[in-house]
Amino acid sequence: VRGFPNSGFQRAIITHDGFKLIEERIQGKTLNYDGWYMPNGTMLPAPSDDSGHFLFDLTADPTEHVNLYEQAPQRVNVLRGLLNEYMKDYENPQSNWPHPAAFPQLHHGRWAPFSHLIGKKK
């Protein structure tokens, strides 16, 4: 939303009824983000809210300019609950670098899952 963080996190959830909750904590310098460019070339400025909390109604506001976070605390709590429930089972993605435990010579000549070989849960 506001650039590339040096450290921190961003998490978001979009619901079936078109609402999007974004929560972020960015630490360190970020690149400046100047806004959105419409198909006709018109530039719309980016939201100026630096709180790190955003709620958008994507049906009414597809360009995400109207932050409803403060006006809809009940919806925020519901979406945060859904997001927290999802995050209970979240695992960081596997690195794209080849891991020696996956090498084909260890799996009858083919690349294969290997988490059980290094003690990580599947």
N, C-alpha and C positions, 0 to 999 in steps of 0.2 A: 504494500500500500504506500509506504513512504520511502522506499529505497531498499538497499541491501544492508542488513544489520551486521555489525562485527560480532555481536553475541546477543542472545536473547531468544525469544520464541514468538511464533504467531500460530494461533489455532483458530479454526472457523468451522461453523456448521451452517448448512443451508437446509431448510425444512420444506416439506411438501407444499406448504401454503405460501412459499415465496419469501420467507424472512431469512436473513443472514446475520449471524452473530460473529463478530471478530473480536478476539482478545489478543493483545500483543504486549510484549515487554521488550523494548529494544534498548540495548546499551551500547554506547560508543557512537562514533560518527556514522551517519547515513548519507547516501546520495540524495540530493534534492530531487523532488518529484514535482513537476510543474503543473500537472493536471491531465485532463482527458482531451483528446482531439476527436471531434465529430466527423462523420463522413464528408460533410461539406467544408471541412477545414477550420471550423470554429473551435477555439480552445476554451474549455471550461476549467476553471481553477480547481485544484484539489481541495478536499475538506481541510479546514484549518485546525481541527480538533486533535490535540496531542495527548489525550488521555489514554490512548491505547485500547479504548472500549468503543465498539461500534455496533449498531443494530440498524439494518437497512431493510426496507420493504421493497424487494426487487421488482414486484409487479408495478407499484406506483412510482418507484425511483430506480430504474434499471442502471443509471449511471452512478449510483451510490453517493449522492450529494447530501442527503438529509439524514443525519444521524439521529435515530429515535431512541438511543440508549437510555437517556434520562427520562424520557416521556413514557416508556413502556417497561417498568421494572418487573412486572409479573411475567411478561413474555421473555425478558432476559433471563429470569430465574429458571423458567422451563427449559429454554435452550441451553443454558449453562448446565443444568442437570443432565440433559441428553448428551452433551459434549463430555461431561465428566464420566458418565456411564461408558461411553465409547472409549475414553482414554484409559479405563481400567485394564483393558486388554491390549492396549497399543504397545508395540515394540518398535524401536527405531529400525529403519530399513537396513537391510544388509548392504554392506559396502559392495560396490561393483568390481572391486579388485578381486581377482581369482584367489581363493583360499586353498592352500595346499591340501586340506582335507577333502576337497571336492575333485581333485585330479582324477582323470579317468582310470589311471592304473590302479587306483584303490577301489574301483567300482566296476570291475569286469569290462573295462574299456569304454565307459561312458561317463559323462558328467552326471553327478547325482547329488541329492540332498546330503548334507553332512553334519547338521546341527547336533545330531545324536552322538557324533564322534568327538565333539569338543565341549560337551556339557551344557549347551544352550537348550532351552525348551523349544519345542517345535512351534 
